[in-house]
Amino acid sequence: MMKTMDIKPILAIITMHKDKVNAGGAPLFITENKEELQTVAFKLEKILDAMAHDLENGTMIIVKH
């Protein structure tokens, strides 16, 4: 029997490109450069006890696993 994939909730979106992101209900954090993007993402990762994932397009997401 095939197991269905569990959908993990996106807890936050961090981006340098606010015009390209529709948060869809997740909190959206806008940063000015890559260093700030990574700093905010990794702090949220620890605070929310979740995982940061770099989409490699100037956007990172925080996902609860």
Rosetta silent file (secondary structure, phi, psi, omega in degrees, C-alpha in Angstrom):
SEQUENCE: MMKTMDIKPILAIITMHKDKVNAGGAPLFITENKEELQTVAFKLEKILDAMAHDLENGTMIIVKH
SCORE:     score description
SCORE:     0.000 S_00000001
   1 L     0.000  133.520 -178.506    0.000    0.000    0.000 S_00000001
   2 L   -78.099  133.467  179.182    1.368    3.408   -0.967 S_00000001
   3 L   -88.320  133.723  178.623    1.876    5.822    1.926 S_00000001
   4 L   -75.178  148.375 -179.022    0.616    9.363    1.408 S_00000001
   5 L   -76.778  131.624  175.821    3.118   12.165    1.815 S_00000001
   6 L   -75.943  131.237  177.348    2.749   14.221    4.976 S_00000001
   7 L   -90.348  123.796 -178.899    2.457   17.918    4.230 S_00000001
   8 L   -92.414  135.958 -178.386    4.639   19.972    6.556 S_00000001
   9 L   -73.518  138.001  173.083    3.405   23.424    7.554 S_00000001
  10 E   -85.093  117.811 -176.605    5.393   26.466    6.450 S_00000001
  11 E   -87.569  -27.456 -179.039    5.803   28.552    9.590 S_00000001
  12 E  -161.602  154.746  174.979    7.533   31.568    8.010 S_00000001
  13 E  -125.458  131.228  178.222    8.906   32.905    4.730 S_00000001
  14 E  -120.689  127.771 -175.165   12.013   35.082    4.607 S_00000001
  15 E  -147.277  157.227  170.930   12.818   36.823    1.338 S_00000001
  16 L   -99.043   -2.954 -173.138   14.739   39.598   -0.369 S_00000001
  17 L  -126.082   72.347 -175.199   12.060   39.753   -3.101 S_00000001
  18 H   -60.823  -26.029 -179.463    8.753   40.825   -1.548 S_00000001
  19 H   -74.854  -13.694 -178.080    7.246   41.462   -4.999 S_00000001
  20 H  -105.724    0.514 -174.219    7.695   37.785   -5.963 S_00000001
  21 L  -120.197  133.215  170.543    6.270   36.158   -2.815 S_00000001
  22 L  -115.410  108.346 -171.304    2.679   35.564   -1.749 S_00000001
  23 L   -67.192  -24.515  177.346    2.901   34.306    1.825 S_00000001
  24 L    58.810   32.419  177.948   -0.550   32.683    1.811 S_00000001
  25 L   106.497  -19.506  176.553   -1.021   33.106    5.559 S_00000001
  26 L   -80.664  145.228  175.750    2.544   32.426    6.717 S_00000001
  27 L   -59.637  138.201 -178.035    4.402   35.355    8.301 S_00000001
  28 E  -113.844  125.336  178.724    6.586   37.107    5.725 S_00000001
  29 E  -113.241  124.204 -178.541    9.942   38.643    6.688 S_00000001
  30 E  -100.127  129.472  178.707   11.573   41.009    4.175 S_00000001
  31 L  -121.383  162.673 -175.980   15.370   41.338    4.232 S_00000001
  32 L   -96.810  -21.223 -178.661   17.746   43.596    2.333 S_00000001
  33 L  -152.953  172.906 -175.345   20.627   41.205    1.625 S_00000001
  34 H   -64.034  -38.317  179.349   21.711   37.550    1.787 S_00000001
  35 H   -61.466  -46.242  179.024   23.454   37.932    5.174 S_00000001
  36 H   -65.664  -38.748  177.324   20.320   39.336    6.793 S_00000001
  37 H   -55.589  -49.901 -178.586   18.226   36.641    5.067 S_00000001
  38 H   -68.556  -39.623  179.311   20.334   33.877    6.616 S_00000001
  39 H   -61.626  -48.796 -179.890   20.517   35.533   10.036 S_00000001
  40 H   -63.618  -44.405 -178.612   16.746   35.960   10.293 S_00000001
  41 H   -61.594  -45.478 -176.874   16.075   32.443    8.973 S_00000001
  42 H   -71.348  -31.612  174.914   18.452   30.732   11.366 S_00000001
  43 H   -68.203  -43.573  177.395   17.138   32.699   14.368 S_00000001
  44 H   -63.968  -35.840  177.435   13.553   31.774   13.469 S_00000001
  45 H   -56.900  -45.293 -179.767   14.663   28.177   12.995 S_00000001
  46 H   -71.792  -44.717 -178.579   15.838   28.052   16.597 S_00000001
  47 H   -61.346  -43.197 -175.482   12.922   30.023   18.053 S_00000001
  48 L   -89.832   -0.568 -177.860   10.290   27.907   16.289 S_00000001
  49 L    51.409   55.420 -176.080   12.145   24.598   16.760 S_00000001
  50 L  -138.836 -170.628 -177.769   11.895   23.986   13.022 S_00000001
  51 E  -116.687  137.681  174.695   14.096   23.674    9.918 S_00000001
  52 E   -93.376  135.515  178.415   15.227   26.435    7.549 S_00000001
  53 E  -125.886  125.006 -179.846   15.286   25.563    3.857 S_00000001
  54 E   -88.211  119.542  178.950   17.072   27.744    1.300 S_00000001
  55 L   -84.072   -0.988  175.814   15.183   27.893   -1.999 S_00000001
  56 L    59.297   30.100  175.842   18.329   29.437   -3.552 S_00000001
  57 L  -134.973   25.780 -177.081   16.415   32.315   -5.122 S_00000001
  58 L    85.027   15.128 -179.964   16.715   34.860   -2.329 S_00000001
  59 E  -135.750  139.929  173.561   14.000   33.165   -0.294 S_00000001
  60 E  -127.064  151.303  175.826   14.082   30.765    2.653 S_00000001
  61 E  -123.156  151.018  175.727   11.207   28.971    4.352 S_00000001
  62 E  -109.646  122.950 -174.727   10.869   27.675    7.893 S_00000001
  63 E  -125.011  135.944  175.292    9.141   24.284    8.054 S_00000001
  64 L   -83.438  123.457  178.629    8.083   22.218   11.068 S_00000001
  65 L  -105.503    0.000    0.000    9.244   18.597   10.703 S_00000001
